[in-house]
Structures are given as C-alpha cells and as structure tokens.
C-alpha cells in the first residue's frame, strides 16, 4: 500500500476523461500525470503552488499589512531596542524629528529626541525597557520649546515603541479655557458687575447675583424672561438692533441703556455684548451690565 506521501498517478488519457474527479483529488494531494508510463506533469492546488513559488502566506500577508499600517498612520512611531537605540521609524516620525530614517537608525534615542535626556520621560523609558511598564501622558519641550507631545510608551519584543502626537494646539486651547474661567470667576467676585447669558431667542439662561441685585428681582424668576423686558421701553429698540448686529457679524458691541428695577425706577447702565459660539453655530450671547 502506498503511503500518504506517495503521489497518486494517472495516465494522461484517464486524466482527460475524469478531469473533474482528479482536480478534486489534487486539492488534497499532488496528482502525477503520466505519458507512456513515465511521469510527465504534476497537478497541485493553488495554495501548494504559491508556497512552492515563494508567494506570500498568511503570516507574510499579516506582517506586510502591519508594516503598511505603521507606515500610513499620522502618529510618529519610533521603535527602540533594549539599549534605547532607534531600531525603526515610520515616515511621520521622520517628519517630526526632521531627519531621514537612515540617519536615525542605531542612533541613541536621547540624541534623536533632544529633550529626553534628564526629563521625567527618560525614567519612564527605562522602566518600559527594564520592567515592560507602559506610560501615557503629555510632555512639553521634547523637541521644541512650548511644544506639547502626547507620548505613549509600549513594550515590544524588540524593546519598545514611542508613539508621539503633537497636542500643542489642544493644550493651548485648554490653557485659554482656564484663563476664561478665571476671568469669569473674577467678574463674579465683583458684586457691581452684572452678567446674563442669553439664548439665540434673547431668553435669559443665567443671571448672576449682581444683575439680580440691580433689578431687585429673584435670579430664578429672571430665567427664560426676554432680556429686553428688563430694560426701559425707550432702550429696547437699541438693544434689539445691537443683538441682531452681534449675531450677524460676531463683533462685540457696547451700548448705553437703562434697566428697570422692581420698584419701577430706571438705572442707567452700559451693556457689553459678546456672542457665545460653538464649533457649528451660535449658542446665544453674554451681556455684561455695569452702572454708569
């Protein structure tokens, strides 16, 4: 009996007459086609042929896909060996470091990334290489002053990877938001400055205590009231025009006006208007009220 490694043999005439059956057999094991009793051809599956031809297998395709993904992502990726030397970089890393990949290979990472030496990130890098410890965080000044980079350290068999993303704009936005919050807190601390947040339909979404004290009204009672209802009749048209211009142009405005108090008196004030705008549309206005 032939072993499972011995190929099946069939004459050329029989192969032609029963091609469909022999094709199915060839999908499981090679079939040798003979001519005048001598081996002439071998029928094998496409997968076997690709392996013989040196074509890519699944593992090769996976490795090629991973390389293509690494080459195409926007984040800078630097692979380092266990001696903290650059083992590979993707195009985004070359652009960020302003150096060709060939110049960076085998270079100590501390030389490729000037701000690394002596920084707290250097200690995290050593912990990644020595103890397989991950790290994620925002780090300033690695490549340039006032530049913030989001850094991810990822342990790998070769040593590890440093993934870098420039988040300077985001950090600047957060700092600007902190400054605005501090300014708003300072305004609230001044009991003489009234503040109202208006919807796009002019309804009062929020009124601070100072504005409530100027009018003598309760803060809760002022919510959803049209701001122009708090003004003297003769001042309402000018306010409506200023608000319409604000929403049309986005330019802040400042007008003289008069508040009506709960007792029916008028209080001369100055109104400063600025638009509240999200990334997509106007969300209303902020009105700052000061006495004249």
Order of alpha helices (4+ residues) and beta strands (2+ residues): beta-alpha-alpha-beta-beta-alpha-alpha-beta-beta-alpha-alpha-alpha-alpha-beta-beta-beta-alpha-beta-beta-alpha-alpha-alpha-beta-beta-beta
